[in-house]
Amino acid sequence: MATAASDGGERAEAQEATAPLGGDLYDPVSGMLAPSGVLTAVVCGDPDAAGRLADRLGGHPAHGGPGDGDDGAAPSALLGGVALDEVALASARTAVLVQDKDPVLLSGTLAELLDVPRSGEVAAEKALEAAQCGDVLEALAQASAADEGDADPMRARITERGRSLSGGQRQRLALARSLVTDPEVLVLDEPTSAVDSHTEARIADGVRRLRTGRTTIVFTSSPLVLDRADRVVFVAEGEAAGVGTHRELLGTDPAYRAVVTRETDGEAAVRRPERSTGSAGHGLKGTVREDIAREDIGRIEEQIEESA
């Protein structure tokens, strides 16, 4: 199920935001920055680390991970310089939505599935189109006509957890539900892992078009999705180790290339060294990480000052 930013402990409900939340989304633990209004893809070879990062971005600071404070909780993500755990719960939920890697579909009609809190700017039809749900609608219409004598797919019933649908169909319906909500920030965790490459490319294009002007973060290692992102952040050993376009990182960062192409160590050894690495592992902490810090941290500091 798509889950919005919620309390990871006690949150002061009385703290009402004076204005709608917005701006760049920043994770102080990893140093990852998602600029406002663009599509940012995140590549992380460690699924557990990726899950923790997605949770933090949605206002769910994990316990027991790298970068945790004295109380065992990771520092909160900042949206426009404002810590998500310091604003009213309702405001955080409106601003940031995280779609889980394995979203759950409850039983009910398709219309009920898509009846979620929303901005009103995105019609259900547009969300379904962007998520490439055409074949799902056809299947639901046929099932509805057979069972109820009504071929309207919006009135078709979806069984508990969507068992009557394939994994790819469930995934696309969950994506459509998230797109209908139209939050200021949408975080998607591997939203196309169960679909074929042709459908995946069309979904990436559809999400990009529908989310124009909104902040969208997609955790993925799919080259088809990465190539359509405005900005790609490569997270290694818990830190933002590289930032650029997919093609830039593919050509300059062996560690990134290994993750997105599944390149083996033996295959990598055949390649001519493309850059000096300076440290073990991904080899980018020393120089590139510092460059990221100077540029991205500067943006965040300015936003914190403006929000104070």
C-alpha positions in Angstrom: 0.0 0.0 0.0 1.2 3.5 -0.7 2.1 5.0 2.6 2.6 8.7 3.3 5.1 10.4 5.6 4.0 9.5 9.1 5.2 9.5 12.6 8.2 7.4 13.5 7.5 8.2 17.1 5.7 11.0 18.9 5.1 14.1 16.7 3.8 17.4 17.8 0.4 17.6 16.1 0.0 21.2 17.3 2.8 22.4 15.1 0.9 23.6 12.1 2.9 24.6 9.0 2.3 28.2 8.1 2.6 27.4 4.4 2.5 24.3 2.2 5.7 22.4 2.3 7.8 22.4 -0.8 11.3 22.8 -2.1 14.3 20.4 -2.4 14.2 17.2 -0.5 17.4 16.4 1.3 18.6 13.4 3.3 21.3 14.4 5.8 22.4 10.9 6.4 23.4 10.0 2.9 23.8 13.6 1.5 21.2 12.8 -1.2 19.5 15.8 -2.7 16.4 15.7 -4.9 15.9 19.2 -6.4 12.3 20.5 -6.5 10.3 19.9 -9.6 12.5 17.4 -11.4 12.7 13.6 -11.8 15.5 12.2 -9.7 16.5 8.5 -9.9 18.4 6.8 -7.1 20.7 3.9 -7.7 21.7 1.9 -4.7 23.2 -1.6 -4.9 22.2 -2.5 -1.3 18.4 -3.1 -1.2 18.3 -2.7 2.6 20.1 0.6 2.4 17.8 1.7 -0.4 14.8 0.8 1.8 16.1 2.8 4.7 16.7 5.8 2.5 13.2 5.7 1.0 11.8 5.5 4.5 13.8 8.5 5.7 12.7 10.5 2.6 9.1 9.8 3.5 9.5 10.9 7.1 10.1 7.4 8.6 13.5 7.7 10.2 14.9 4.2 10.8 16.6 3.0 13.9 19.9 1.3 14.2 21.3 2.4 10.8 24.4 4.4 9.9 24.2 8.1 10.9 21.7 7.6 13.7 21.8 10.1 16.5 22.2 9.6 20.2 18.6 8.5 20.6 19.0 5.8 17.9 16.9 7.5 15.3 18.3 8.8 12.0 18.1 12.6 11.4 14.9 13.6 9.6 14.8 14.4 5.9 14.4 18.1 5.1 11.9 19.4 2.6 12.6 23.0 1.6 14.9 23.2 4.7 12.2 22.1 7.1 12.6 18.8 9.0 9.7 16.5 8.2 9.5 15.3 11.8 8.9 18.9 13.0 5.8 19.7 11.0 2.2 18.6 11.6 1.5 15.0 10.5 -1.2 16.1 8.1 1.1 18.5 6.4 3.8 15.9 6.0 1.4 13.4 4.6 0.1 15.9 2.1 3.6 16.8 1.0 5.4 13.4 0.7 4.1 10.1 -0.5 6.2 6.9 -0.6 5.0 4.0 -2.6 6.4 0.7 -1.2 8.3 -1.8 -3.3 5.4 -4.3 -2.7 2.3 -2.2 -2.5 -0.9 -3.9 -1.3 -4.2 -3.6 -3.1 -7.3 -4.0 -0.9 -10.4 -5.6 -2.2 -13.1 -3.4 -3.8 -13.9 -1.8 -7.1 -11.3 0.0 -9.2 -13.1 3.3 -8.4 -12.7 2.6 -4.7 -9.1 1.8 -5.2 -8.5 5.2 -6.8 -10.6 7.0 -4.3 -7.7 8.4 -2.3 -6.9 11.9 -0.9 -5.8 13.9 -3.9 -4.9 17.4 -5.2 -7.7 17.2 -7.7 -5.3 18.1 -10.5 -4.8 14.5 -11.9 -7.8 12.6 -13.2 -8.0 8.9 -12.7 -8.0 8.3 -16.4 -4.7 10.2 -16.8 -3.1 8.3 -14.0 -4.2 5.0 -15.4 -2.9 6.0 -18.8 0.5 7.1 -17.5 0.9 3.8 -15.6 0.1 1.9 -18.8 -3.0 0.2 -17.3 -4.8 -0.3 -20.7 -4.7 -4.1 -20.6 -5.6 -4.1 -16.9 -8.8 -2.1 -17.7 -9.7 -4.5 -20.5 -9.3 -7.5 -18.2 -11.4 -5.8 -15.5 -14.1 -4.8 -18.0 -14.3 -8.4 -19.3 -14.5 -9.8 -15.8 -17.1 -7.2 -14.7 -19.2 -7.9 -17.8 -19.2 -11.6 -17.1 -19.9 -11.3 -13.3 -22.1 -8.2 -13.1 -23.3 -7.6 -16.7 -21.6 -4.2 -16.6 -18.5 -3.7 -18.7 -17.4 -0.5 -16.9 -13.9 -1.3 -15.5 -14.2 1.3 -12.8 -17.0 -0.8 -11.3 -15.1 -4.1 -11.6 -14.1 -5.7 -8.3 -10.5 -6.4 -7.4 -10.0 -9.4 -5.2 -8.2 -9.2 -1.9 -4.5 -8.2 -2.5 -5.3 -8.2 -6.2 -4.8 -12.0 -6.5 -6.8 -12.1 -9.7 -4.2 -9.9 -11.4 -0.6 -10.5 -12.4 2.3 -8.9 -10.5 2.8 -6.4 -13.2 -0.8 -5.5 -13.3 -0.9 -5.0 -9.5 2.2 -2.9 -9.7 0.8 -0.6 -12.4 -2.5 -0.1 -10.5 -0.6 0.8 -7.4 1.4 3.3 -9.4 -1.8 4.8 -10.9 -3.2 5.2 -7.3 -0.1 7.1 -6.3 -0.2 9.3 -9.4 -3.8 10.2 -8.7 -2.8 11.5 -5.2 -0.5 14.0 -6.9 1.7 14.9 -3.9 4.3 17.6 -3.9 6.9 14.8 -3.6 6.4 11.3 -4.8 8.9 8.5 -3.9 8.6 5.3 -5.9 10.6 2.2 -4.9 11.2 0.0 -7.9 7.8 0.8 -9.5 8.5 -1.1 -12.7 10.3 -4.2 -11.5 7.5 -6.6 -12.6 6.9 -5.3 -16.1 8.5 -5.9 -19.4 11.0 -3.5 -20.9 8.6 -2.1 -23.5 6.0 -1.3 -20.9 8.7 0.0 -18.5 9.9 2.6 -21.0 6.3 3.8 -21.6 5.7 4.0 -17.9 8.8 6.1 -17.4 7.7 8.5 -20.2 4.2 8.6 -18.7 5.3 9.4 -15.2 7.7 12.0 -16.4 4.9 13.8 -18.4 2.3 13.6 -15.7 4.7 14.7 -12.9 6.0 17.7 -14.8 6.7 20.5 -12.2 6.5 18.1 -9.3 9.3 16.4 -7.4 9.6 12.7 -8.2 12.2 10.3 -6.8 12.5 6.8 -8.3 14.6 4.0 -6.8 15.6 1.9 -9.7 18.5 0.2 -11.5 16.7 0.0 -14.8 18.6 1.8 -17.6 15.3 2.5 -19.4 14.1 4.5 -16.4 17.5 6.0 -15.5 17.9 7.4 -19.0 14.7 9.4 -18.6 15.6 11.0 -15.3 16.8 14.6 -15.1 19.3 13.6 -12.4 20.7 10.4 -11.1 22.1 9.9 -7.6 24.4 6.9 -7.1 24.4 5.8 -3.4 27.2 3.6 -2.3 28.2 2.6 1.2 25.3 4.7 2.5 26.4 8.0 0.9 25.6 9.9 -2.3 28.8 9.0 -4.2 28.0 10.4 -7.6 25.5 12.7 -9.3 24.9 13.2 -13.0 22.8 11.9 -15.9 22.6 8.2 -16.5 24.9 8.4 -19.5 27.5 10.5 -17.6 27.7 8.1 -14.7 27.7 5.1 -17.0 30.8 6.5 -18.8 32.7 7.7 -15.8 31.9 5.6 -12.8 32.8 1.9 -12.9 30.9 1.1 -9.6 27.7 2.7 -11.0 28.1 0.8 -14.3 28.5 -2.5 -12.4 25.2 -2.0 -10.6 23.1 -1.0 -13.6 24.6 -3.4 -16.1 25.4 -6.2 -13.7 29.0 -6.1 -14.8 31.2 -8.7 -13.1 34.6 -7.9 -11.5 36.3 -9.9 -14.3 34.5 -7.9 -17.0 35.4 -4.6 -15.2 39.1 -5.6 -15.0 39.2 -5.9 -18.8 38.2 -2.3 -19.1 40.9 0.4 -19.2 40.8 2.3 -15.9 38.7 5.4 -16.6 39.6 7.5 -13.6 41.8 7.5 -10.5 39.8 6.1 -7.6 41.8 7.2 -4.6 40.0 4.8 -2.2 38.6 1.3 -2.1 35.1 0.4 -3.2 33.3 3.0 -5.3 36.3 5.3 -5.2 34.3 8.5 -5.3 34.1 9.6 -1.7 37.2 11.7 -1.8 36.6 14.0 -4.7 33.2 13.6 -6.1 31.6 13.3 -2.6 33.2 16.6 -1.6 31.9 18.3 -4.8 28.4 17.0 -4.1 28.7 18.4 -0.6 29.7 21.9 -1.7 26.9 22.2 -4.2 24.0 20.4 -2.6 24.7 21.3 1.1 24.9 24.9 0.0 21.4 24.7 -1.4 20.1 23.1 1.8 21.7 25.7 4.0 20.1 28.5 2.0 16.7 26.8 2.4 17.1 26.3 6.1 17.9 30.0 6.5 14.9 31.0 4.5 12.5 28.8 6.4 13.8 30.0 9.8 
